[in-house]
Amino acid sequence: MDLSNLKPAEGATKQRKRIGRGQGSGRGGTSTRGHKGAKSRSGYSRKIGFEGGQMPLQKRVPKFGFTNINRKEFKGVNLDTLQFLVDTKKVKEITKEILAENGLVAKKDLVKILGRGELKAKLNVTVDSFSASAKAAIEKAGGKAIALYVPKGDNVQEEKVVKKAAPKASAKVEEVKEDVVDVEVKEEAKEEKTEKKATPKAKKEEDAKADDSKEEKED
């Protein structure tokens, strides 16, 4: 046996089906496509999931949730990775540029420091965001966690809160002032009433004293 007498095993190969070669071939006429219908036409291709006009599965199942167009994807970097950089690369601070140089993130990635692992080195970390545990661990080690990313609308909300709080505070102050004025007016009115009530008695007493003094002089 050599390359000149090699041949495929029996039944391994078949002749292709020749269609559209006339009635005598047995596959003329409709050329195995049958009569009418979409599948008999040239250029037919079935859509993925098409069920012959029946409502397809992807439309029958219930839908829920939505895709947030304002979603921001952060690339996570853990504390143990930062400690590894300190031990191997002898870095003294962490920035997005340093992380990109070491192949941990891409240049355009938003970076978030996460709290897995332990950080022993004192580092100033300047990235987009921090988890609460990561920030606490960095500050506990004596470093600083500086966040660059501010979610859109946060400053606006703070301004709104301040603006809303200011009128309420001023209104309360005005109410207190009005209450003080009302109390003062009431006290003045009471004093006037007491004076009015006291005046007839005082006059009588004065008159009596004057009469007594006259009698003493005459005597």
Sequence and secondary structure as in RCSB ss.txt:
>XXXX:A:sequence
MDLSNLKPAEGATKQRKRIGRGQGSGRGGTSTRGHKGAKSRSGYSRKIGFEGGQMPLQKRVPKFGFTNINRKEFK
GVNLDTLQFLVDTKKVKEITKEILAENGLVAKKDLVKILGRGELKAKLNVTVDSFSASAKAAIEKAGGKAIALYV
PKGDNVQEEKVVKKAAPKASAKVEEVKEDVVDVEVKEEAKEEKTEKKATPKAKKEEDAKADDSKEEKED
>XXXX:A:secstr
  GGG    TTS       SS GGGT  TTTTS SSSGGGSTT    TT BTTB  HHHHS       TT   EE
EEEHHHHHHHHHHH  SEEEHHHHHHTTSS TT EEEEE  S   S  EEEESEE HHHHHHHHHTT EEEE   
 TTHHHHHHHHHHHHHHHHHHHHHHHHHHHHHHHHHHHHHHHHHHHHHHHHHHHHHHHHHHHHHHHHH 
